[in-house]
Amino acid sequence: MSPKKQLLVILCVSVIAILAYTLIRALSENDESRVRGLVYAGIVAVEKMDPAKCEMLISDTYEDASGNNKAAIVSFLLDIFKDFKDFKVVVKKILVKIDGADALGNIWFTCYFRKPGDEKLYYDSGKIEARFVKENKTWRVKKIEYSGSNELLFLHSVA
């Protein structure tokens, strides 16, 4: 077989493989996996301290039990990102229940972080109950309720 035909065969096989992968992924991904993806995207945004990415994940209709809206939550995140650094979130368990265009998620986690100027490693373990809403085929956070230790703990270093 000539080099041109080999190149054409390789190119055709590659295109078919990419199309098959895209089709299988589109058909196999369900709403539960999309909500889980949203949770992990939020974790990455917090760890990177990226308020713009966090804001994209929050619904414009966000409102929690304390009366916070989307702007208040983004402002809260900006304050957190000023007061703390080096975020690392470890998810212990996620449960997601889909109900049409709404979803409920329970996320158990531990968040590790530092305070600027302080090298102690702090952590907080807790649970977030999040409500999600599907807006234009995209899932967004509609409400968050936190339950956890309500106190910051720190890890003692052992030398």
C-alpha positions, 0 to 999 in steps of 0.5 A, a space after each residue: 500500500 502506498 504511503 498516501 493510501 496508508 495516511 488516508 486509511 489512518 485518517 479515516 479510522 481516526 475520524 470514525 473513532 472520534 465520531 464513535 467516542 463522541 456519540 457514545 459519550 453523548 448518549 451515555 451521559 445522563 443527568 446524574 453524571 452531569 450534576 456530579 460533573 457540576 459538583 466536581 467543576 465547582 470543587 476545581 473552581 474553589 481549589 483554583 480560587 476562580 470566582 468567575 468559574 464559580 459564578 458560572 455554576 450558580 443559577 441566576 435564581 439562586 436563593 437560600 434559607 438565609 436570603 442570599 442570592 447569586 451576587 451575595 454568594 459570589 461576594 462571599 466567595 471573594 471574601 473567602 478567597 481573600 482570607 484563605 489560600 491553598 484550598 483542597 477539597 476531598 469528597 467523601 461521598 456524593 448522592 444525587 437524586 434527579 427529579 425532572 429539571 430539578 435535582 438534590 445532591 448531598 455532598 460529604 467532604 473535608 476542605 483543607 486550607 491555609 490562612 495567609 501568613 500562617 503555615 498551619 493547615 486548617 480543615 473543616 468537614 461537613 455536608 452540603 445539601 445542594 439543589 440544582 436546576 436545569 437551565 437551557 440543558 445546563 445544570 446550575 446550583 439553585 440553593 446550598 445548605 451547609 451542615 458541618 463542624 462550624 469551627 475551623 480545626 487545624 492539623 498538628 505537624 509531627 516532626 
